[in-house]
Amino acid sequence: MNELIAQFAEQAAQDTAGEHNEVNLEVECNGSTFHIPGNFIEQFADLLVQECVRIGQKEFVNDSSKYPVFPSVAIKKHFGVEQ
């Protein structure tokens, strides 16, 4: 897992610690079931979107000739996505 994604997961867990929300997602992995609360999912997604926006803004500021092309290559590289 990309280190930045792990940091977002840790941050989302800290931000939502102690909050009581219903489970919105159940994930099975290696015979175990993990219950993921909706507030964690929302916080994690928010952090991810904020980072994508930050990368997009950075790419535009560094080379405004890229407008209106979405900086997908820079975002994929930033998160270590190869596809």
RAMONOR-V137646 format. One record per backbone hydrogen bond with DSSP energy under -1.0 kcal/mol. NH is the residue of the N-H (numbers start at 1). CO is the residue of the C=O. Records with the same first field share a line. If there is no record, write none. Layout:
NH: CO, CO
This chain:
6: 2
7: 3
8: 4
9: 5
10: 6
11: 7
12: 8
13: 9
14: 10
15: 11
16: 12
19: 16
24: 36
25: 36
27: 34
29: 32
32: 29
34: 27
36: 25
38: 22
41: 37
42: 38
43: 39
44: 40
45: 41
46: 42
47: 43
48: 44
49: 45
50: 46
51: 47
52: 48
53: 49
54: 50
55: 51
56: 52
57: 53
58: 54
59: 55
60: 56
61: 57
62: 58
63: 59
66: 63
67: 64
69: 66
72: 70
75: 71
76: 72
77: 73
78: 74
79: 75
81: 76
